[in-house]
Amino acid sequence: MSVGHVGTKTLNFNVGVLGHVDSGKTSLARALSSTASTAAFDKNPQSRERGITLDLGFSSFTVDLPDQLRGSAGPQRDGSLQFTLVDCPGHASLIRTIIGGAQIIDLMMLVVDVVKGVQTQTAECLLIGELTCPRMVVVLNKIDLLPPNKRQGAIEKMTKRLHKTLENTRFKECPVIAVAAKPGGPEAPDTEETQGVPELIELLKRQTYLPQRDPAGDLLMAVDHCFSIRGQGTVMTGTILQGSLAINDTVEIPALKVNKKIKSVQMFRKPVSGAMQGDRVGVCVTQFDPKLLERGVVCTPGSLHTLYAAVVSVRKIGYFKGSLATRAKFHITVGHETVMAKVTFFGLPPVAASESSSDTKPPMSLPCSLETPFTLDREYFYQDEYVTGQGETSSEPDPEQWALLEFERPVTCPSLCLVIGSKLDRDIHANACRLAFQGRLLQGFEDKSYAETALPHLRIYKTKHKEGQVERVCDDYTLIGRNLFKKETNLQLFVGLKVTLSTGESGVIEGGFGQSGKFKIRIQGRHSVAARRWRSRDHWRVTC
């Protein structure tokens, strides 16, 4: 809840408006809204020229607190409910902006053109919603384009098709409603009356729940717009992701490496003394150049860290076609930033992995949490690529896996934040999902020289298979081998490693023999003198 300047109490509820380009998202937000914020309704000149949303737009409308919230809203049960609409761009090349917006919404409103149905970016928005939102409402827009005599039948057919699409997602059985947000199209006069919008508002009220809002902890605010007011300071507008703020607080702008004092706070042009998690606010601080911070984060001083690399949990997104290869580069969206990173996949050692997979586990839904916690105390197995489920059916869950991300430029983000890996450089017109994997940030490396200072503590090893020959037999338990190591090799590193004879007998390397790279093998049990070839199958470790 947010306490306004005049004592009114308002619950802020963030609704993301997502969908394919030209599905009518901005028109729908405009039809729903009564108060526009500074970032609302295609403020970008290029956006107005092209007729599509290029940046996150914010607007709001206020209603009486719904009945289902009155009993759970505590002392604010007589207050009001403010819907903050986050209008996300639908153009394919702007998916990174959508991801940034989706992380701050409580409910997703997926807008679908009733004539065209589900399109490529519609599906990508649905995936982002699965990763970030607990609830969704589907809005079939532009029903005015359907012939009146066939309208109801077409709506029912599209509704049935959408429910079929959603049946294997977390949003199955979500409500679907038909509207005409801007009858006649964008150029039509505003005198044209909307269709279905009052019913949509009632549906949104029924879908509202009391979000978990906690004023405790460090402040983290996602900034989406910045401008200056002469004589007053610089205003940053955004949504508080965690913690709270108040007038006279000092906040840090990590991207600029500066601290600023809060001079005033507003919520949709109404002065307030402070705000908390979930609130959309404008914060005026002491002057700085607004061009330096169009989008970013503001936090409690010293609470965020700048990372050069990170370890994340990983789950491949099922709709992504193709493999996820180690050493490949992906667009990584983390916090409110998107940056290129080189990826190295790793998992549990084969023995540990087989033990883990023997446990009966249901298929993991999005978002997921790993059962095996990541720790630097454990040894991990290097993978050339992400490993998918090896079962006979597609429902077999993927084994637990992690990835090392090495960023091309440092990023500032909170711990345990959502991470999404994408291939945004793929053809934007191709009918293919570009979201590749998702996970959570588990371990960050803040040292610019992390490769020398931190990575040696990340114990990832490969399996090597090498062959050599048995040169001679010393006794029933000892052999001398050759042609496996170079003479300059430090054989002490390989003492105790397992070897297998071609006859099936096994043993271990006891140490070197002479100076030419020969070595001594101790056989477990008496050996066959006929053995003249053997194969080394031990796991030896390399550090990334």
C-alpha angles and dihedrals in degrees: 000000000000123000111218128210093261095047098261116142120219133180111216116214119186117217119188116215105206135163147112119314113280094015089125101257096144092046089051092049090049092051092050098043133089099174125039122206125217092269097046133119107013100312089174112097090216089053093054091047094050095038095233133102112259099177139027110286122200130200135149149204130193130221136171114281107272118246094247090061099045094079094046102039095080116207090355093065091114093051131095137262119237117200110206109199117210106200106202123196117257099199109116097232090057097060091119088064091050091053090051090053097044093063093068102049132099098197132021124224107198109200115207126186101236091213098049100033124197112359133181098275090041088062093046091050089050090054092049088050090053089055098046114020133064096202140030141191120198116216118198102207134193096036087153087075091064118090107258093234092053099033101099093045092050092049092051092047092050092045091054091048091051093050088052090052092049099044094097095044133080087257099063112142091018113154120268121201132181123224144159104219095178111017111206094022134271094311095051117109117265089241089082107104118235121239125224097358097117088050090050091053090053090049091051090051090053091049094051119110133180104269119218103260119180121179091191125098133035120332118253117176125178108220117206102167137026133188139155131240113205112243094009110060140248121321122213117193122198149107126287107236096184140355124012142267137210140184112288093024117134115231133186126231099203095191090060096034091229137121121223134189119234111240100177142351130213135184110204092334094313115117115238132178094228146338140215144205113323096020122125108221147167112225121196114205135171113296125290134147106281091204088072093064116036091145131005142094137292120202149164106291111273096005098110128059132211112233131203093184138001145190114233137180111248137212120169115232106241097223093057110105119218136025129300105233128200113247090026118127122239136180102252118202109198125162104333097328136087117204137160116255139177111237130213116186123209138165145177118310112268094258094047091044093053091049090049094049092049089070113091108248129169118236109281117248127206126303098031138191123207120240094211109065118224116244136166088227092071129080117235135199121241116235128200088210143355109291118227126204112294097204126118092250129056090238091071106118120240115252117257111277142170137197137214110223117201107193123217088219130015119270131204116218144136123262119267091019122152116272123198123187117204143171097225092163091070118109105290090210095053117107093237136111113249097191104101110175144349137203146129131282107249107166129018129199113213099177114097087215091053092137090067101029106035112017095066086066090056100084108206118157139184131220115243128195116198132169131212139157136259105241098187146340117247099183140325091295106029133071134175116225134194144180095049103090134035116242092249092054116117098236093190086078090064101044110127096022117138124250130185125210120224086245089063098255118131135212145152136253109257098186145285128321116207124327103290100079097269117141143196123245125201112207120215100232126351115319133224109255088212090070109109102154130049137177128222113221102166124133109240121186133241124181119224 
